[in-house]
Amino acid sequence: MNESTTSPTSVRRWTGADLRELAWLFLRLGVTAFGGPAAHVAMMQDEVVRRRKWLSEERFLDLLGATNLIPGPNSTEMAIHIGYDRARGPGLAVAGICFILPAMLITGALGWAYVRFGTLPAATWLLYGIKPVMIAVVVQAIGALAPKAARTRSLRLLGVLAAVLAWLGVNELAVLFGAGAASVALARLGRGRGAPSARPPAPSDEDTGAGNRAAALAPWLPGFAVAGSVTLPGLFWVFFKTGAVLFGSGYVLLAFLRADLVERLGWMTEAQLLDAIAVGQVTPGPVFTTATFVGYVLAGPAGALVATVGIFLPAFFFVAVSGPLVPRLRRSPVAGAVLDGVNVASLALMLVVTLQLGRASLIDLPTVLLAAASALLLFRFKVNSTWLVVGGGALGWAIHSAGFAG
């Protein structure tokens, strides 16, 4: 077994082969990782824990929990954490860039088409087949991680409570930090410490309450952007600021960008911004590549590049600073208890997002059968999730061509 799998504090000597393997893995995930942060994290767990055994379940959970506690795009930060764990600084850069690059290119191409033709190509048939597959992928990951994250009665209780609160609409950050504080209190009472942590997907897109609070924060440090004039420095600052303070995705990202781009600066219309968010949701890879689309619409290829660098740059910084601290946190009784609570709450959030995705995705008999078949192939035959995503997209296309779906 690989040294990094057995001891999170050991330092293995990385090689050029490690960097090539990281590049290939995250380029492939960047092309096939549909379904939002929960699904992205599930695919990473399948690849780096179950298949390659680069990380133990415990180590993966701790990195996931740490990712949940810093602002920025969750699944991208998880990719960066994995790269750092595998090959330190060079791995951090390679994994993060390779995960972002395919989505950036695809979203940039859609931005070009949008500017040229004034509309977006329909992709409902693609998601029709892929979303049921992603539900099975996430369920498989939750099943693998849950025994490690919730291995004591108190942590299982915290997980159930976190899931109930998230389902009722309590802000995901309140759930995460509340679970961490409760885990510390329980540990001090001698009622059990639980296992390492796992961090859920980026906060759920359905959390409109978090979105409203984000809107109030969006004008923070308005800086260099001036209403009425789109400039590259101004565009960079808008997205850099967003990437540095935003927890979550979906409606939260929409609220930030709406406050800046529509209301304060007047650079986009409501309809254009909604189209940009839709592109980020339906393309593979991180939803934050919405920035690429917006940048292209506002300032062409240079704008696309500047906006993308701006929104993702803080993630690299936060992981570079926090990554080396994760093993130390695990060794500290108090910080370890916080990680335990955050990890089990993260899995609870992941479960809630999956239930919400299921309600929107399992809409007829073909999608239910596709989800069930995917689960069978994952659990019984250990089929690689990437091939399931490709197969789901192909089936979605076939069903659409036959006239049975939009």
Salt bridges, closest charged atoms under 4 A:
ASP18 OD2 - ARG12 NH1 3.18
ASP18 OD1 - ARG86 NH2 3.24
GLU21 OE2 - ARG52 NE 3.59
ASP46 OD1 - ARG50 NH2 2.40
ASP46 OD2 - ARG51 NE 3.13
GLU47 OE2 - ARG28 NH1 3.15
GLU47 OE1 - ARG52 NH1 2.31
GLU58 OE2 - LYS148 NZ 3.31
ASP62 OD1 - ARG330 NH2 2.66
ASP85 OD2 - ARG59 NH2 2.64
ASP260 OD2 - LYS241 NZ 2.82
ASP260 OD1 - ARG264 NH2 2.82
GLU263 OE2 - ARG258 NH1 2.30
GLU270 OE2 - ARG258 NH2 2.76
ASP340 OD2 - ARG193 NE 3.62
ASP340 OD1 - ARG330 NH1 3.11
